[in-house]
Amino acid sequence: MSLPVRRERSFGIIGGLSPIADADLLSKLIEATERHVDAGQFEIVFEQRPFTRSDGPSAANTARMLYIFNRIDSFKARGIGTVVLPCFLSHSFMEELKENSPLPIADMIEVLCNHVRTTFPRQRRIGVLTTAALRDSALFERYFRSEEFELLYARPRGGVDLVTEAVYGRDGIKSGSRSGYSIELLRDACADLIAQGAQLLLPGVTELALVANELAQVQVPLLDPHRVYAQHLVADPAAGIERPFKLGVVGGVGPAATVDFLDKVVRNTPAARDQDHLRLLVEQNPQIPDRTEHLVGDGMDPTLALYATCKKLQAGEADLIAIPCNTAHAFVEAIQSELDIPIMNMLTVTVKHIRELFPKLRKVGLLATDGTVSSGVYKRALEDHGLQEVVPSPPLQARVMNAIYGPRGVKAGFTTGPSVADVDAAIEELVAQGVEVIVLGCTELPLLLPEPERVTASGKQVTLVDPTDILARRCVSAAMLWSRR
């Protein structure tokens, strides 16, 4: 089955919050598309499910918010391009919706505000026909800023809020009435707003779009919010969604190294509060076959498992993938060509870091698994920057492998004792060959040697380069660039 493709000229209308008014918006959107030059090129999906209303404003808003998010999720699965939300009350939590929605939402009140600004440039005293609850929430003040507009509201009469009674009263619009007492109340509200100096009237309850024509015979312009909204949608569909950067992490290769990487991402992020940190999507999959066993033995090929994990991160809307495993990068080239998002190559950023930090360096030591060494991935990356790879002799390389995979090695949870001694012996040998900088080319090795400098038994100092930390820093830098786009 082919995956749905998002169509930019497709709309998903969230119905069910005010069924009669929602149908009015659907009708006006269809009318707008038929009058457009691209008539017939629009797809409209109207989705209305049972919506369980809860008692109390907070509970009701939570239920409404979750209902809307589930409808958006359904639209995403269908490949819909723009979410249409004809509900003023739901705009009280529009910021939360936009922050978490996987699709762009056409903000109805923002559309109305821009329409007033461009179509009625001289009208700055706006009379808002809305309920007491929406008025008290200061919803419209968020959009119609006080430095640009003056908002006016109908005053209660005899202790009765005219608009609330007209919409929700016993014979109100909500119950199906579009004439008689409810219209009289609304006309009185319009007259009161005009008496206060309103230059334009804006219906601010979804149901009022149903009676916009009945109210239009007043001394000042009165907007039909659904018609304005529909015409905007057809002429200018919602722009691409603005969302925070998300880093996808292929975890479990190995598990402790993944935790170390995440810790370094957090520590390298300039943040003053929780919300300043990166969004992370981690697919912790320790069942990915061992990379070294395949490269130097007859172990299962991990390529497909790595690719499948990356695809899950891509489906989860990650913008960049990090794989905190040096050996896994022997398979990155084959995987990258099949993905739509980039993998931050741990090896190339590490070598680039070394070249920038040590411009005159010629030799670089490498402590890594047999798989990484035999694959030549570091060797090629180093040679591309004019650097020579130096690796331990076979006996010392065996000790490095023991420090990683042995019964008391770091993969078994040991970060002190014999495993550290094995790595120190390999470092001593590399230093004896004139090496001054060594790459800890297995993500578990920084767990054994966390400090950036090491003094050997012979008294010589060597710089230890941690690719995990460099990868974390580069991912954070990518996130910062994303936020400044």
C-alpha positions in Angstrom: 0.0 0.0 0.0 1.4 3.4 -1.0 1.7 6.0 1.7 -0.6 9.1 1.4 0.9 12.2 -0.1 0.1 15.5 1.5 -1.8 17.7 -1.0 -1.3 21.4 -0.5 -4.8 22.2 -1.9 -6.7 19.9 0.5 -8.6 20.9 3.6 -9.7 18.9 6.7 -12.6 20.5 8.5 -12.9 19.5 12.2 -16.6 19.1 12.8 -18.6 18.1 15.8 -17.9 21.0 18.1 -20.9 23.0 16.8 -22.5 20.7 14.2 -24.9 23.2 12.6 -22.3 26.0 12.4 -19.7 23.5 11.1 -22.0 22.6 8.2 -22.3 26.3 7.4 -18.5 26.6 7.1 -18.4 23.5 4.9 -21.1 25.0 2.6 -19.2 28.3 2.3 -15.9 26.6 1.7 -17.4 24.6 -1.1 -18.9 27.7 -2.6 -15.5 29.5 -2.4 -13.7 26.7 -4.1 -16.3 26.6 -6.9 -15.8 30.3 -7.6 -12.0 30.0 -7.6 -9.9 29.8 -10.8 -8.7 26.3 -9.7 -12.3 25.1 -9.1 -12.3 21.3 -8.9 -8.7 21.2 -7.7 -9.5 21.2 -4.0 -10.1 18.3 -1.8 -12.3 18.8 1.3 -12.7 16.3 4.1 -15.2 17.0 6.8 -14.8 14.8 9.9 -17.3 14.8 12.7 -17.2 12.3 15.5 -19.1 12.0 18.8 -17.7 14.6 21.1 -18.2 14.0 24.8 -18.6 17.3 26.6 -17.3 17.4 30.2 -18.6 19.5 33.1 -16.5 22.5 34.2 -14.5 24.9 31.9 -11.1 23.2 32.5 -12.4 19.7 31.8 -14.4 20.8 28.8 -11.4 22.5 27.3 -9.2 19.5 27.9 -11.8 17.2 26.2 -12.1 19.6 23.3 -8.4 19.8 22.9 -7.9 16.1 22.8 -10.8 15.7 20.4 -9.3 18.2 18.0 -5.8 16.6 18.2 -7.3 13.2 17.3 -9.0 14.7 14.3 -5.8 16.3 13.2 -4.0 13.0 13.5 -6.6 11.4 11.4 -6.2 14.1 8.7 -2.4 13.6 8.7 -2.9 9.9 8.0 -5.1 10.8 5.0 -2.5 13.2 3.6 -4.5 16.4 4.2 -2.7 19.6 3.8 -4.5 22.2 5.9 -6.5 21.9 9.1 -9.7 24.0 9.3 -11.1 24.7 12.7 -14.4 26.7 12.8 -14.6 27.1 16.5 -13.9 30.3 18.4 -13.7 28.6 21.8 -11.0 26.3 20.5 -8.8 29.3 19.7 -8.3 29.9 23.4 -5.8 27.0 23.3 -4.6 27.6 19.7 -1.0 28.1 20.8 -0.9 24.6 22.3 -2.5 23.1 19.2 0.0 24.8 16.8 2.9 23.7 19.0 1.9 20.0 18.9 0.0 19.7 15.6 1.7 17.6 12.8 -0.2 19.7 10.3 -0.6 23.5 9.7 -3.8 24.9 11.2 -5.4 27.9 9.5 -6.0 30.2 12.4 -9.6 31.6 12.0 -9.3 34.6 14.3 -5.9 35.6 12.8 -7.5 35.4 9.4 -10.3 37.7 10.6 -7.9 40.1 12.1 -5.8 40.4 8.9 -9.0 40.8 6.9 -10.1 43.8 9.1 -6.6 45.3 8.9 -6.4 45.1 5.0 -10.1 45.5 4.0 -11.1 48.1 6.6 -7.9 50.0 7.2 -9.7 53.0 8.9 -11.9 51.0 11.2 -10.2 50.6 14.5 -13.1 50.5 16.9 -14.3 46.9 16.6 -17.5 45.7 18.2 -17.2 42.0 19.1 -20.4 40.0 19.3 -19.3 37.2 21.7 -20.3 35.4 24.9 -19.4 36.6 28.4 -17.1 33.6 28.8 -15.1 34.4 25.6 -15.0 38.1 26.5 -13.7 37.4 29.9 -11.0 35.1 28.5 -9.5 38.1 26.6 -9.3 35.8 23.5 -9.8 38.6 21.0 -7.3 40.9 22.7 -4.6 38.3 21.9 -5.2 39.0 18.2 -6.6 42.5 18.0 -3.8 44.3 19.9 -4.6 47.4 21.9 -2.0 49.5 20.2 -3.8 49.0 16.9 -7.5 48.3 17.8 -10.1 49.2 20.4 -12.4 46.3 21.2 -15.9 47.0 22.4 -18.4 44.5 23.8 -22.2 44.6 24.2 -23.3 45.6 27.7 -25.6 43.3 29.7 -29.2 44.4 29.9 -31.1 43.7 33.0 -28.4 41.3 34.2 -28.6 39.3 30.9 -25.7 38.9 28.6 -27.4 39.5 25.2 -25.1 37.4 23.0 -24.9 34.5 25.4 -28.7 34.4 25.8 -29.2 34.7 22.0 -26.9 31.7 21.3 -27.4 29.4 24.3 -30.7 30.4 25.7 -33.8 28.2 25.6 -34.8 29.5 22.2 -31.3 30.4 21.1 -29.4 29.7 17.9 -27.8 26.6 19.3 -31.2 25.0 19.6 -32.0 25.7 16.0 -33.7 29.1 16.2 -32.7 31.7 13.6 -35.4 34.2 14.1 -37.6 35.8 16.7 -36.3 36.5 20.2 -32.6 35.4 19.5 -32.3 37.8 16.5 -33.9 40.6 18.5 -31.3 40.1 21.3 -28.5 40.2 18.7 -29.9 43.3 17.0 -30.0 45.0 20.4 -26.4 44.0 21.0 -25.4 45.4 17.6 -27.2 48.7 18.4 -25.4 48.9 21.8 -22.0 48.4 20.1 -22.8 51.1 17.5 -23.9 53.4 20.3 -20.5 52.9 21.9 -18.8 54.0 18.7 -18.1 50.6 16.9 -17.1 51.2 13.3 -17.3 47.5 12.4 -19.0 44.4 13.9 -17.3 41.1 14.3 -19.3 38.0 15.3 -17.2 36.1 17.8 -19.3 33.0 18.4 -19.3 30.2 15.8 -23.1 30.0 15.6 -23.4 33.7 14.7 -22.2 32.9 11.2 -25.6 31.3 10.7 -27.4 34.6 11.1 -24.9 37.0 9.6 -27.3 37.9 6.8 -30.1 38.6 9.3 -27.9 41.0 11.2 -26.2 42.7 8.2 -28.8 45.5 8.0 -27.0 47.7 10.4 -25.3 51.1 10.1 -21.7 49.7 10.0 -20.1 46.7 8.2 -20.8 43.3 9.8 -18.5 40.4 8.9 -19.6 36.9 8.0 -16.7 35.1 9.7 -17.2 31.8 7.9 -17.3 33.5 4.5 -14.1 35.5 5.2 -12.4 32.3 6.5 -13.5 30.2 3.5 -12.3 32.8 1.0 -9.0 33.1 2.7 -8.5 29.3 2.7 -9.0 29.0 -1.0 -6.9 32.1 -1.9 -4.1 31.4 0.6 -3.9 28.0 2.1 -2.0 27.7 5.5 1.7 27.9 5.2 4.0 25.1 6.1 3.9 24.3 9.8 6.4 26.0 12.1 7.6 23.5 14.7 10.7 23.0 16.9 13.6 21.0 15.6 13.5 17.3 16.5 16.6 15.1 16.8 16.1 11.4 16.1 18.5 9.0 17.9 19.2 5.4 16.9 19.7 4.0 20.4 20.7 0.7 21.8 24.0 0.5 19.9 24.9 0.2 22.7 22.5 1.2 25.4 24.9 2.8 27.9 26.5 4.8 25.0 23.1 6.1 24.0 22.5 7.4 27.6 25.9 9.0 27.5 25.1 10.7 24.2 21.7 12.0 25.5 23.5 13.4 28.6 26.0 15.2 26.4 23.2 16.6 24.2 21.5 18.1 27.3 24.8 19.4 28.8 25.8 21.0 25.5 22.5 22.8 25.0 22.4 26.5 26.0 19.1 26.4 28.0 17.7 28.5 30.8 14.6 26.4 31.2 13.2 23.0 30.3 11.5 24.3 27.1 14.9 25.5 25.7 16.1 21.9 25.3 15.9 19.9 22.1 13.1 17.6 21.2 14.4 14.1 21.1 12.9 11.0 19.5 14.9 7.9 20.7 14.4 4.5 19.2 16.2 2.3 21.7 16.7 -0.9 19.8 19.4 -3.1 21.4 18.3 -5.9 19.1 20.1 -4.4 16.1 22.6 -7.1 15.2 26.2 -6.5 16.4 28.0 -4.4 13.8 31.5 -5.9 14.5 30.3 -9.5 14.4 29.1 -8.9 10.9 32.1 -6.9 9.7 34.8 -9.3 10.9 32.8 -12.6 11.3 29.6 -14.3 10.2 27.2 -12.3 12.3 23.8 -11.1 10.9 23.9 -8.0 8.7 22.6 -5.0 10.7 21.9 -2.8 7.7 18.2 -3.5 7.5 17.7 -3.2 11.3 19.5 0.2 11.2 17.5 1.3 8.2 14.2 0.3 9.8 15.1 2.2 12.9 16.0 5.3 10.9 12.7 5.0 9.0 10.8 5.0 12.3 12.6 8.2 13.3 11.8 9.7 9.9 8.1 8.7 10.3 8.2 10.4 13.8 9.1 13.7 12.0 12.7 13.8 13.1 14.7 16.5 11.2 18.1 14.9 11.7 19.3 11.5 12.8 22.2 10.8 15.1 23.7 7.3 15.5 25.9 7.2 18.6 27.9 4.2 17.4 31.1 4.5 15.5 31.0 1.0 14.0 27.4 1.5 12.7 28.8 4.2 10.4 30.2 1.5 8.2 26.6 1.1 7.0 25.5 4.7 6.9 26.3 5.3 3.3 24.0 2.6 2.1 21.2 3.8 4.5 21.5 7.5 3.8 20.6 7.3 0.1 17.2 5.8 1.0 16.2 8.4 3.6 14.6 11.8 3.3 16.4 13.3 6.3 20.1 13.5 6.9 22.2 11.4 9.3 24.8 13.5 11.1 28.0 11.5 10.3 29.8 11.0 13.6 33.1 10.2 11.9 33.3 13.1 9.5 32.4 15.7 12.1 35.0 14.2 14.5 37.8 14.3 11.9 36.8 17.8 10.9 37.0 18.8 14.5 40.5 17.3 14.8 41.7 19.1 11.7 40.3 22.5 12.9 41.8 22.0 16.4 45.2 20.7 15.3 45.9 22.2 11.9 49.5 20.9 11.8 48.7 17.4 13.0 49.8 14.5 10.7 49.1 11.3 12.7 46.0 10.3 14.7 45.6 7.3 16.8 42.4 5.2 16.7 41.0 3.0 19.5 38.0 1.2 18.1 36.4 -2.2 17.5 37.8 -4.6 15.1 34.8 -3.9 12.9 35.4 -0.1 12.7 39.1 -0.7 12.1 38.7 -3.3 9.4 35.9 -1.3 7.6 38.4 1.5 7.0 35.7 4.2 7.7 37.9 6.2 9.9 41.0 5.7 7.8 39.2 7.1 4.7 37.8 10.0 6.7 41.2 10.9 8.1 43.0 10.6 4.8 40.4 13.0 3.3 41.8 15.6 5.7 45.4 14.8 5.1 45.7 12.7 8.3 47.3 9.3 8.9 45.5 6.6 10.9 47.5 4.8 13.5 46.0 1.7 15.2 47.3 -0.6 17.9 49.2 -3.8 17.0 47.2 -7.0 17.0 48.0 -8.0 20.6 47.0 -4.5 21.9 44.0 -4.4 19.6 42.8 -7.7 21.2 43.1 -6.0 24.6 41.0 -3.0 23.3 38.3 -5.5 22.2 38.5 -7.2 25.6 38.0 -3.8 27.3 34.8 -3.4 25.2 33.4 -6.9 24.8 35.1 -8.9 27.5 33.4 -10.5 30.5 34.5 -7.5 32.6 34.4 -5.0 29.7 32.4 -1.8 29.4 29.5 -3.4 27.4 29.1 -5.7 30.4 28.8 -2.6 32.7 32.4 -2.4 34.0 34.0 1.0 33.8 36.9 0.4 36.1 39.6 -2.2 36.6 41.0 -4.5 33.9 39.2 -2.8 31.0 40.8 0.6 31.8 44.2 -1.1 32.1 43.8 -2.7 28.7 42.9 0.6 27.0 45.8 2.4 28.8 48.2 -0.2 27.4 47.0 0.5 23.8 47.4 4.2 24.4 50.9 3.7 25.7 51.8 1.9 22.5 50.3 4.6 20.2 52.1 7.4 22.1 55.3 5.5 21.6 54.7 5.7 17.9 54.5 9.5 18.1 50.8 9.9 18.4 49.6 12.9 20.3 45.9 12.8 19.6 43.7 9.6 19.9 40.1 9.1 18.8 38.0 7.1 21.2 36.4 5.4 18.2 33.9 3.3 20.1 31.1 5.0 22.0 31.7 2.9 25.1 35.3 4.0 25.4 34.5 7.5 26.8 32.7 5.7 29.6 36.1 4.3 30.6 38.1 7.4 29.9 35.9 10.5 30.4 38.6 13.1 30.7 40.0 14.8 27.5 43.6 14.4 28.5 45.5 11.3 29.6 49.0 11.0 31.1 50.6 7.7 30.2 52.8 5.5 32.5 55.8 7.0 30.8 54.7 10.5 31.7 53.6 11.7 28.3 50.3 13.5 27.8 47.9 12.6 25.1 44.7 14.3 23.9 41.6 11.9 23.8 38.9 12.9 21.3 35.4 11.9 22.2 33.2 11.5 19.0 30.1 11.2 21.2 30.6 14.6 22.6 31.4 16.1 19.2 28.3 14.5 17.7 26.2 15.9 20.5 27.7 19.4 20.0 27.1 19.3 16.2 23.5 18.2 16.6 22.9 21.0 19.1 24.4 23.5 16.6 22.2 22.1 13.8 19.2 22.7 16.1 20.3 26.3 16.8 20.6 27.0 13.0 17.2 25.5 12.5 15.6 27.8 15.0 17.1 30.9 13.3 15.9 29.9 9.8 
